[in-house]
Amino acid sequence: MPFIIYTAVLPDGTAVRRSGQFADLGRLDHELMRRGETLIDYNSLPDFVATLRNVFMGRVRPLEAAEFARTLSLYIEGGVDLQSALADLEKSANTLGLRMALRDVRLALLNGVPVSEAVNATRRFPPVIANLSRIGEQSGNLAGVLADAAVFIERAEAIKSAAKRAVMNPAFTLMVMIGAIFFWLTAVIPKMADLFKSMGDKKLPPETIFLIDLAAFMVAWWWAVAIGLLAIPASILLGRQMSDRFRLATDRIGWHLPIIGQMVALANQAYYFQYLALMYKSGVVITEALSTLRLSLTNTYFLYRTKSVEGELRSGSRLSVALTNTRVFSPLALRMANVGEETGTLDNQLNRLATIFINQVNARVEVMAKLLEPILVIFLGAIFGFFVLAVLGPLYSMLGSLGQ
């Protein structure tokens, strides 16, 4: 569809300049006539311009989307019409991307498009807002489901934030450690090597010779080592983007790592049960909830292991049995799902599971930070202890021989 930049006159005589994607000029003119507006000028551009605009403006940040959903819910509960509510939200938006997205939603509503379709058409909001808006429109509880969507997005972001904290702190310590080693090997050790040469032809210990040779290699090839260290994570990220099989393999490895794997498993289970609890509470059939859930899972190994759950439920299996067959859920999750099915409180049990796993993720983050950082510090101390012994040992020996 072409991207059209146009000028229109509003019913009150005000001229406005807007842009958007339309099937053709006739569709644009039809939408303007429905709103009582008159087209006076336009420029039609290729459809890739719309793609560039979306890339430039970016997606609405999750927490911004949560605030939008919660505030719109409050407006609706207060009896404010959608156009007035969206106009207020558009004026108060802090980012250009959110402001343009809200404007697109408001204009789509003027054309008679439902809220769910208008939100989905922007391609900037998290899918859960459009999915729950559709449910709210069907049930007449749009305000309630928008508030639930806000809570879900915030909890999902809390899970992601906890997982990032667990990785970022040790990663920063590791980067500092690598930088310090680079500095010693390229700046300190070569000067000590020159000092040893100036003090005469003395026999050096093997560890000192090894360290001097390693420093000489680093001085000559530091750029190649730096490129290699940067190329490893870059290659992994590129491979995950270009190959589904490579992404599945790396996610499988990450799932089974000793410490990080537990964090990954807990975070994915927390998100899984939080989404199911939200959809089940809103009256969505659980098989339909699983179908939409698959679109938002980012860990391909977890997705691969759980893709059979929907099919087993359609075949008549119980949720607890289907989850057991995946072999990725904890015994606690399986037990509580079974209790929820037997007592008719599945929505409460799913929500409780999500809360439990979120708390466990936060607790593991604290434990992980306290565990990994001392390990890295001890490792760094061992390396620098080796450096000091390899340098100071022969140095003291040479000074002692000079004193004699």
MOURUR-V767402 format. One line per field, one symbol per residue. ss: DSSP state (~ for helix, > for strand, _ for the rest). phi: phi as a letter, one per 30 degrees, with the letter a starting at -180 (. if undefined). Layout:
# MOURUR-V767402
ss->???
phi->???
This chain:
# MOURUR-V767402
ss->_>>>>>>>>_____>>>>>>>>__~~~~~~~~~~___>>>>>>>>__~~~~~~~~~~____~~~~~~~~~~~~~~~~____~~~~~~~~~~~___~~~~~~~~~~~~~~~____~~~~~~~~____~~~~~~~~~~~~~__~~~~~~~~~~~~~~~~~~~~~~~~~~~~~~~~~~~~~~~~~~~~~~~~~~~~~~~~~_______~~~~~~~~~~~~~~~~~~~~~~~~~~~~~~~~~~~~~_~~~~~~~~~~~~____~~~~~~~~~~~~~~~~~~~~~~____~~~~~~~~______~~~~~~~_~~~~~~~____~~~~~~~~____~~~~~~~~~~~~~__~~~~~~~~~~~~~~~~~~~~~~~~~~~~~~~~~~~~~~~~~~~~~~~~~~~~~~~~~~_
phi->.dcccbcbcdedjdcbcbalcbeaddddddddddcicbdcaabccedddddddddddidddeddddddddddddddddiddddddddddddcddbddddddddddddddddiddedddddddhcceedddddddddddcibdddddddddddddddddddddddddcddddddddddddddedddcbddeddddddddcjdcdcdeddddddddddddddbedddddddddddddddddddcbddddddddddddcdecdedddddddddddddddddddddjddddddddddedcdcdddddddcdddddddddjddddddddddibcdedddddddddddcicddddddddeddddddddddddddddddddddddddddddddedddcdeddddddddddd
